[in-house]
């Protein structure tokens, strides 16, 4: 069976941590920023972790599973 290809879009958006969790960036931080508060924009800058419900599908896209 051939090797599984990594999804190009997913490899740009997600990163693996040392403990095996998957990091992600928040959405809604690219444009129309004038109406959003400073606090909201600051919190969107920080990275988050992928939800447990989405973990299997993202691991498949990253060819980790």
Secondary structure in CASP SS format (residue, H / E / C, confidence):
PFRMAT SS
TARGET T0000
AUTHOR 0000-0000-0000
METHOD secondary structure of the structure
MODEL  1
X C 1.00
X C 1.00
X C 1.00
X C 1.00
X C 1.00
X C 1.00
X C 1.00
X H 1.00
X H 1.00
X H 1.00
X H 1.00
X H 1.00
X H 1.00
X C 1.00
X E 1.00
X E 1.00
X C 1.00
X C 1.00
X C 1.00
X C 1.00
X C 1.00
X E 1.00
X E 1.00
X E 1.00
X C 1.00
X C 1.00
X C 1.00
X C 1.00
X C 1.00
X C 1.00
X C 1.00
X C 1.00
X C 1.00
X C 1.00
X C 1.00
X C 1.00
X C 1.00
X H 1.00
X H 1.00
X H 1.00
X H 1.00
X H 1.00
X H 1.00
X H 1.00
X H 1.00
X C 1.00
X C 1.00
X E 1.00
X E 1.00
X C 1.00
X C 1.00
X C 1.00
X C 1.00
X C 1.00
X H 1.00
X H 1.00
X H 1.00
X H 1.00
X H 1.00
X H 1.00
X H 1.00
X C 1.00
X C 1.00
X C 1.00
X C 1.00
END
